Amino acid sequence: MAEAAPGARPRPLSPHLMHWRWHITMAASILTRVTGVGSYIGLLLVAGWALALASGRDAYEAYMGLLGSIPGQVVLFGFTVAVFFHLAAGLRHLIWDLGKGYQLRTADASAWAAIIFSVVVSLALWAVFLMGAPQ
């Protein structure tokens, strides 16, 4: 029988973010959680829009003026990126649920693809909206 060392063993230390080497799959995991929260916050903007629409012309024009301002446009663009990234991350997880994509290179590539997809599609969508918007 093995002899145990006398006294209590030191407790294992939990890894901390500052001790890990950052990599793209770690960033994508954190971004998935952040964009999930951002999507919920963005839905409050949509609910505010619906409430302003139901409250009459003056409320709707005031709300649209707020969303049409530079800070409002930045928030809306961030909401757009968050939704598209969360969609792409959900597809990554769906593929993982099928038992595919666990190889390191594949996981890294799918993380980059999700990030690039969210930015490119958001920029394209906003470009289409801005070209079709009346001046």
C-alpha positions as CSV (number, residue, x, y, z in Angstrom):
1,M,0.0,0.0,0.0
2,A,1.3,3.4,-0.9
3,E,2.3,5.7,2.0
4,A,0.5,9.0,2.1
5,A,2.5,12.2,2.9
6,P,1.8,13.5,6.3
7,G,-0.4,16.6,6.5
8,A,-2.9,18.1,4.2
9,R,-2.1,18.3,0.5
10,P,-2.1,21.8,-1.0
11,R,-5.3,22.7,-2.8
12,P,-5.0,22.8,-6.6
13,L,-5.1,26.3,-8.0
14,S,-7.8,27.2,-10.5
15,P,-6.4,28.6,-13.8
16,H,-6.8,32.3,-14.2
17,L,-7.2,34.2,-17.5
18,M,-3.9,35.9,-17.0
19,H,-2.1,32.6,-16.8
20,W,-3.5,31.2,-20.1
21,R,-2.1,32.0,-23.5
22,W,-4.8,33.7,-25.4
23,H,-6.0,32.0,-28.5
24,I,-8.8,32.5,-31.0
25,T,-11.1,29.8,-29.6
26,M,-10.9,31.4,-26.1
27,A,-11.8,34.8,-27.6
28,A,-14.6,33.3,-29.6
29,S,-16.0,31.6,-26.5
30,I,-15.9,34.8,-24.5
31,L,-17.4,36.7,-27.5
32,T,-20.3,34.2,-27.7
33,R,-21.3,35.0,-24.1
34,V,-20.8,38.8,-24.6
35,T,-22.9,38.8,-27.8
36,G,-25.6,36.8,-26.1
37,V,-25.9,39.5,-23.5
38,G,-25.7,42.2,-26.2
39,S,-28.5,40.5,-28.2
40,Y,-30.8,40.7,-25.1
41,I,-29.9,44.4,-24.7
42,G,-30.5,45.0,-28.4
43,L,-34.0,43.4,-28.0
44,L,-34.8,46.1,-25.5
45,L,-34.1,48.6,-28.3
46,V,-36.6,46.7,-30.5
47,A,-39.1,46.7,-27.7
48,G,-38.6,50.5,-27.3
49,W,-39.1,51.0,-31.0
50,A,-42.4,49.0,-30.8
51,L,-43.5,51.0,-27.8
52,A,-42.6,54.3,-29.5
53,L,-44.5,53.2,-32.6
54,A,-47.6,52.4,-30.5
55,S,-47.3,55.7,-28.5
56,G,-47.9,58.0,-31.5
57,R,-46.1,60.1,-34.0
58,D,-44.2,62.4,-31.6
59,A,-42.8,59.5,-29.5
60,Y,-41.9,57.6,-32.7
61,E,-40.1,60.5,-34.2
62,A,-38.2,61.2,-31.0
63,Y,-37.1,57.6,-30.7
64,M,-36.1,57.4,-34.3
65,G,-34.1,60.6,-33.8
66,L,-32.3,59.0,-31.0
67,L,-31.5,55.8,-33.0
68,G,-30.6,58.0,-36.0
69,S,-27.9,59.9,-34.1
70,I,-24.3,58.9,-34.3
71,P,-24.2,57.1,-30.9
72,G,-27.5,55.4,-31.8
73,Q,-26.1,54.2,-35.1
74,V,-23.0,52.8,-33.4
75,V,-25.2,50.9,-30.9
76,L,-27.3,49.5,-33.7
77,F,-24.3,48.5,-35.7
78,G,-22.9,46.7,-32.5
79,F,-26.3,45.0,-32.1
80,T,-26.1,43.8,-35.8
81,V,-22.6,42.4,-35.3
82,A,-23.7,40.7,-32.0
83,V,-26.6,39.0,-33.6
84,F,-24.6,37.7,-36.6
85,F,-21.7,36.6,-34.5
86,H,-24.1,34.8,-32.1
87,L,-25.7,33.1,-35.1
88,A,-22.4,31.9,-36.4
89,A,-21.2,30.8,-33.0
90,G,-24.5,28.8,-32.6
91,L,-23.8,27.1,-35.9
92,R,-20.3,26.2,-34.7
93,H,-21.8,24.6,-31.6
94,L,-24.4,22.8,-33.7
95,I,-21.5,21.3,-35.7
96,W,-19.8,20.3,-32.5
97,D,-23.0,18.7,-31.3
98,L,-22.7,16.5,-34.3
99,G,-19.3,15.4,-33.2
100,K,-17.4,17.3,-35.9
101,G,-14.9,20.2,-35.8
102,Y,-13.0,19.4,-32.6
103,Q,-9.6,19.4,-34.3
104,L,-7.5,22.3,-33.2
105,R,-7.1,23.8,-36.7
106,T,-10.8,23.3,-37.5
107,A,-11.8,24.9,-34.2
108,D,-9.5,27.9,-34.9
109,A,-10.7,28.2,-38.5
110,S,-14.3,28.2,-37.4
111,A,-13.7,30.8,-34.8
112,W,-12.1,33.1,-37.3
113,A,-14.9,32.3,-39.8
114,A,-17.5,33.3,-37.2
115,I,-15.8,36.6,-36.5
116,I,-15.1,37.5,-40.1
117,F,-18.7,36.5,-41.1
118,S,-20.3,38.7,-38.5
119,V,-18.3,41.8,-39.5
120,V,-18.5,41.3,-43.2
121,V,-22.3,40.5,-43.2
122,S,-23.0,43.4,-40.9
123,L,-21.0,45.8,-43.1
124,A,-22.8,44.5,-46.2
125,L,-26.2,44.8,-44.6
126,W,-25.6,48.3,-43.4
127,A,-24.2,49.3,-46.8
128,V,-27.5,48.1,-48.4
129,F,-29.6,49.9,-45.9
130,L,-27.6,53.1,-46.2
131,M,-27.8,53.1,-50.0
132,G,-31.5,52.6,-49.9
133,A,-32.2,55.1,-47.2
134,P,-33.9,58.4,-48.3
135,Q,-31.7,61.4,-47.7
